[in-house]
Each structure stands twice: as structure tokens, then as C-alpha cells.
């Protein structure tokens, strides 16, 4: 169940971060509402996941998945540039999380 909480937390964090971009410096009320509600809900779900997960693994997965998703959304939705260096950076982040998980052994 912890992984489901974590996955939902990541999804809400990505939605909130995307809304942050759309809020135009926190000047548009609807995106700001999504930001606030999304982050509050994301942290509440992360807290539930941390009841039974190691904090290092949970936060690493949270960070890596969120970073990869936001990088992809930046390119696909917001027209940001994509370079080989950006792709390599995301790959290295994900590889780091995988190595943490493997090094931690069975849960």
C-alpha cells in the first residue's frame, strides 16, 4: 500500500508543480489553488507512505520520478528545449535511485 501512496503523492506533486508554472508567478487564482491543494495532498500521502517505507528510498523515488515527469512535461507541454545533457541528467538521477533501492536490500 505504501507504494500506492507514494505513486499518488508523486502524481499530485507533478500536477502541483505544473500548475505552479501556469500560475504566472502565483498571480492566477485557479492554478494557485491547484498548487496549494496539490502540495498539501502530496505531502499527506507521502507521510502515509513513510509509515512503512524507508525515508531515503521514498524520497529518492519521489525526487527522481517527479524530476523525470516534470522534465518531460516541460518539453511536451511548455515547449522547453530538450538536449542530450538533460536526458543524461535524468537518466543519472533514475540510476542513482535504482542503486539506492538495490543497496537497501529487501524491504
Secondary structure, 3 states (H helix, E strand, C coil): CHHHHHHHHHHHHHHHHHHHHHCCCCCCHHHHHHHHHHHHHHHHHHHHHCCCCCHHHHHHHHHHHHHHHHHHHHHHCCCCCCCHHHHHHHHHHHHHHHHHHHHHCCC
